């Protein structure tokens, strides 16, 4: 994907804004991400979006560290190991 080709950047705060709102993601990905954001704003629950092809976004807990990873290929639930180890901070 576009940002995946730049490993130094990875995923950073507000990187989703450009991808979602300026048409650089495939339409389906953009619909999924914006749908979960709108569901969260309206219901305080990102899973109330009526899209069966989006995995349930888990509530973040320090024990499981599960989060949703959005990519051009789709969405998947992964362990947020990078934040715990501090790998998100460039050397």
N, C-alpha and C positions, 0 to 999 in steps of 0.2 A: 503494500500500500504506500501511499504518498508519504505519510509521516514515519511509517515503519522503515523506510529506506534511509532515514536519518536517525541512527541509534542514539546519538548524543541528545537529541531533543526528547525522544520517548513521548510520554504523555505529560503535559504540563498544564497548570491552571489556565483555564479559558481556551485551551487549544480546540475544544469542541465548538466554540462559537463560530469560528471561520468555517469549519467543516459543515456545520449544520445549516447555517443561515445564509451562506453565500454560494450554495450549490456545488460544492466540490466533492461531496459524497454521492454515491449512487442513491437514487431516489428512495429506495426501500430502506436503506440504512438511515437516511435523514428522517424518514417517517417514523421509524422505530425510536430513535433517540428523542426526537421532538415529542412523540406521543407519550413517552415515559416522563419527560419533563413537565408536560402539560398535566398529566395525571397527578404528579406530585404536587404541583401548584394548586390544583383543584381539590384534591382529596387527601393530601399529605401522605399519599401512598403511590409510588411509581408503578405499581403493578395493576392499578385499576384503569387499564387502557383499552381493553377489548381486542388485543392483538395476540392471537394464539401462537404466532411464530416468534415471540420474544420470550426468552427465559425469565423466570421470576427473579426480580432483583432482590437479593437478600439484604436484610438489615445488617449493617456492619457491627460486628462484635469483635472485641480484642482477642478472644480465644480462637475463633475460626478464621478471622481476617478475610472472609469471602467478600468479593466485590464483583461487579460486572465489568467485563473488558469488551469494549466496542472496537471493531476493526472493519475494514472494508469487506471482509468475508462474512461478517455477522457479529453476533454477541455470544459470549460464553461466560460462565461463572468460574472465577479463578481465585486462588489464594493471593492475598496482597503481601507477598514476601518482600518486595522491593522496599516498601516504606519501613517495614520493621528493621531491615538491615541497613537502611540508609543509602541503598543503591541508587535512589532517585537523585542524589546530590552528585553533580559532576566533580571529578577530582581536579 
